[in-house]
Amino acid sequence: MSSGSMAAKRREGTNVVGSRIKALRLARRWTMDRLADEIQLHGVEMDRMTIWRIESHRRGVSDIEALAFARALKVDMNKLFLR
């Protein structure tokens, strides 16, 4: 395994919700900008770049942010943590 793919695996292990958020966003055919707008309606400041970092496992998600994602995507918060 190359060092780049090992680093990506390590990052993915620290952010299990990133892939789920991306899948749920794409299932709704939402852009990152649309999701950012929806998140902001739930009281959390977020932009497209932050969502990109979360979805690409470069940034973690706080508990407050996870709750805002769940509300914006209209899913139970536990659904964000399923693999």
C-alpha positions as CSV (number, residue, x, y, z in Angstrom):
1,M,0.0,0.0,0.0
2,S,1.4,3.4,-0.9
3,S,2.0,6.0,1.7
4,G,-0.7,8.2,0.2
5,S,-3.4,5.5,0.4
6,M,-2.3,4.7,4.0
7,A,-2.7,8.3,5.0
8,A,-6.1,8.4,3.4
9,K,-7.2,5.3,5.3
10,R,-6.0,6.9,8.6
11,R,-8.0,10.1,7.8
12,E,-11.1,8.0,7.0
13,G,-10.8,6.3,10.3
14,T,-11.0,9.6,12.2
15,N,-14.2,10.7,10.4
16,V,-16.7,8.0,9.8
17,V,-19.5,10.4,9.0
18,G,-17.8,12.0,6.0
19,S,-18.7,9.2,3.5
20,R,-22.3,9.0,4.8
21,I,-22.8,12.7,4.5
22,K,-21.6,12.6,1.0
23,A,-23.8,9.7,0.1
24,L,-26.9,11.2,1.6
25,R,-26.1,14.6,-0.1
26,L,-25.7,12.9,-3.5
27,A,-28.8,10.8,-3.0
28,R,-30.7,14.1,-2.7
29,R,-28.9,15.6,-5.7
30,W,-27.7,18.4,-3.6
31,T,-24.6,20.5,-4.2
32,M,-22.2,21.2,-1.4
33,D,-23.5,24.8,-1.5
34,R,-27.0,23.6,-1.1
35,L,-26.1,21.4,1.9
36,A,-24.1,24.4,3.4
37,D,-27.2,26.5,3.1
38,E,-29.4,23.8,4.8
39,I,-26.8,23.4,7.6
40,Q,-26.9,27.2,8.2
41,L,-30.7,27.1,8.6
42,H,-30.0,24.8,11.6
43,G,-27.7,27.3,13.3
44,V,-24.3,26.1,12.2
45,E,-22.0,28.2,10.1
46,M,-20.6,26.1,7.3
47,D,-19.5,26.7,3.7
48,R,-18.8,24.5,0.7
49,M,-15.1,24.2,1.5
50,T,-15.8,22.9,5.0
51,I,-18.2,20.3,3.6
52,W,-15.6,19.2,1.1
53,R,-13.0,18.8,3.9
54,I,-15.5,16.7,5.9
55,E,-16.5,14.5,3.0
56,S,-12.9,13.9,2.0
57,H,-12.0,13.0,5.6
58,R,-9.7,16.0,6.1
59,R,-11.8,17.4,8.9
60,G,-13.8,15.9,11.7
61,V,-17.3,16.8,12.8
62,S,-18.4,18.0,16.2
63,D,-21.5,16.7,17.9
64,I,-23.4,19.9,17.2
65,E,-22.4,19.7,13.5
66,A,-23.5,16.1,13.3
67,L,-26.9,17.0,14.7
68,A,-27.2,19.9,12.1
69,F,-26.2,17.5,9.3
70,A,-28.8,15.0,10.4
71,R,-31.5,17.6,10.6
72,A,-30.6,19.2,7.3
73,L,-30.6,15.8,5.6
74,K,-33.7,14.8,7.4
75,V,-32.3,11.5,8.8
76,D,-31.8,10.1,12.2
77,M,-28.4,11.1,13.6
78,N,-27.5,7.4,13.9
79,K,-27.7,7.0,10.2
80,L,-24.6,9.3,9.8
81,F,-22.5,6.7,11.8
82,L,-23.5,3.6,9.9
83,R,-20.9,2.1,7.7
